[in-house]
Amino acid sequence: MELKRDNRTVIFRGEVVAKEEFTLYCDELYVYYDENQEIHEIVARGNVKIIKDMRTAVARKAVYDRVNKIVVLTGNARVTRCNDTITGDRITFYMDRDDAFVEGKDGGRVKAIIMPENECEEKDSTGSGR
């Protein structure tokens, strides 16, 4: 861990695991604080994996705007829920609305695999289905 007081940044390196409204795994994590010592942005780089409820997102980089509850995934971005998968160059995930916006590189195509029947069962905190 490295603390940079002058620009209110904390940097974590190595096999980073962080828990917020989701669980985040990455190689490097940059946490940015405001003047009130509140976290306003989190940037994850390298082997990024985010798990929230029944969704798993992977990318090379993720930027979490904590104030607006928005995660932007870039670099081979992919979000999977049960058997459904979306991929694109950039995926913006709106945490409060549970919505996503997927963009292809230079306006190119994105890919979505939507299975008509998911054999996916939501789990409660004990790991059993509900």
PLY file of the C-alpha trace (Angstrom):
ply
format ascii 1.0
element vertex 130
property float x
property float y
property float z
element edge 129
property int vertex1
property int vertex2
end_header
0.00 0.00 0.00
1.20 3.48 -0.84
-0.36 6.68 0.52
0.03 9.94 -1.39
-1.37 12.63 0.88
-0.63 15.51 -1.49
-3.14 14.25 -4.08
-5.34 12.24 -1.64
-4.63 8.87 -3.23
-4.06 5.41 -1.82
-2.57 2.77 -4.12
-2.77 -0.98 -3.52
-0.63 -3.38 -5.57
-0.56 -7.14 -5.80
-3.47 -9.52 -5.54
-5.96 -6.84 -4.52
-9.42 -7.72 -3.15
-11.76 -4.87 -2.22
-15.36 -4.91 -1.04
-17.76 -2.05 -1.66
-21.27 -2.70 -2.98
-19.51 -5.48 -4.87
-16.32 -7.53 -4.61
-13.46 -6.34 -6.81
-10.28 -8.21 -7.72
-7.37 -6.62 -9.60
-3.61 -6.15 -9.83
-3.60 -2.44 -8.89
-6.22 -0.33 -7.14
-6.19 3.47 -6.89
-8.54 5.02 -4.34
-9.13 8.78 -4.62
-10.44 10.83 -1.68
-11.97 14.28 -1.60
-11.14 17.06 0.86
-13.58 15.52 3.40
-11.71 12.18 3.30
-14.61 10.55 1.44
-13.87 8.17 -1.41
-15.11 9.62 -4.69
-13.43 7.38 -7.29
-11.83 3.95 -7.47
-9.70 2.84 -10.43
-8.78 -0.83 -10.87
-6.18 -1.99 -13.39
-5.00 -5.38 -14.55
-7.05 -8.59 -14.43
-10.11 -6.74 -13.17
-12.98 -8.89 -11.96
-16.10 -7.53 -10.28
-18.75 -9.70 -8.69
-22.13 -8.28 -7.68
-25.15 -10.45 -7.01
-25.48 -12.80 -9.98
-23.18 -10.75 -12.28
-19.50 -11.12 -13.00
-17.65 -8.44 -14.97
-14.10 -8.69 -16.30
-11.93 -6.10 -18.05
-8.44 -4.68 -18.16
-9.58 -1.51 -16.37
-12.57 -0.38 -14.30
-13.38 3.11 -13.05
-15.97 3.37 -10.29
-17.60 6.75 -9.74
-18.74 6.19 -6.17
-20.84 9.36 -6.00
-22.95 8.49 -9.08
-22.64 4.71 -8.62
-21.35 4.10 -12.15
-18.71 1.56 -13.18
-17.00 1.94 -16.57
-15.22 -1.19 -17.83
-12.69 -0.97 -20.69
-10.35 -3.36 -22.45
-11.96 -6.68 -23.41
-14.92 -5.83 -21.21
-17.40 -8.64 -20.53
-20.36 -8.96 -18.18
-21.94 -12.35 -17.48
-25.15 -13.15 -15.63
-26.08 -16.83 -15.50
-25.78 -17.91 -19.15
-26.14 -14.41 -20.62
-23.01 -12.52 -21.72
-22.36 -9.08 -23.20
-19.00 -7.98 -24.54
-17.73 -4.70 -25.90
-14.86 -2.28 -25.89
-16.54 -0.23 -23.16
-19.35 -1.19 -20.80
-20.94 1.39 -18.52
-22.84 -0.19 -15.66
-25.31 1.91 -13.66
-25.37 0.28 -10.23
-28.52 2.00 -8.91
-30.60 1.17 -11.98
-29.05 -2.23 -12.68
-28.63 -1.14 -16.34
-25.69 -1.33 -18.70
-24.67 0.51 -21.87
-22.31 -1.39 -24.19
-20.13 0.26 -26.83
-17.98 -1.25 -29.58
-14.63 0.12 -30.62
-15.00 3.11 -32.97
-18.74 2.55 -33.16
-18.24 -1.10 -34.06
-20.32 -4.06 -33.05
-20.91 -5.39 -29.61
-21.76 -8.98 -28.81
-24.58 -10.32 -26.67
-25.49 -13.91 -25.93
-28.92 -14.12 -24.34
-30.21 -17.52 -23.38
-34.02 -17.85 -23.37
-34.12 -19.90 -20.19
-31.57 -19.35 -17.48
-30.90 -22.21 -15.17
-29.49 -19.74 -12.75
-30.67 -19.60 -9.20
-30.13 -16.53 -7.07
-28.29 -17.22 -3.85
-28.80 -15.64 -0.48
-25.94 -14.82 1.86
-25.81 -18.43 3.13
-25.25 -19.77 -0.39
-28.61 -21.48 -0.62
-31.15 -20.65 -3.33
-34.13 -18.42 -2.70
0 1
1 2
2 3
3 4
4 5
5 6
6 7
7 8
8 9
9 10
10 11
11 12
12 13
13 14
14 15
15 16
16 17
17 18
18 19
19 20
20 21
21 22
22 23
23 24
24 25
25 26
26 27
27 28
28 29
29 30
30 31
31 32
32 33
33 34
34 35
35 36
36 37
37 38
38 39
39 40
40 41
41 42
42 43
43 44
44 45
45 46
46 47
47 48
48 49
49 50
50 51
51 52
52 53
53 54
54 55
55 56
56 57
57 58
58 59
59 60
60 61
61 62
62 63
63 64
64 65
65 66
66 67
67 68
68 69
69 70
70 71
71 72
72 73
73 74
74 75
75 76
76 77
77 78
78 79
79 80
80 81
81 82
82 83
83 84
84 85
85 86
86 87
87 88
88 89
89 90
90 91
91 92
92 93
93 94
94 95
95 96
96 97
97 98
98 99
99 100
100 101
101 102
102 103
103 104
104 105
105 106
106 107
107 108
108 109
109 110
110 111
111 112
112 113
113 114
114 115
115 116
116 117
117 118
118 119
119 120
120 121
121 122
122 123
123 124
124 125
125 126
126 127
127 128
128 129
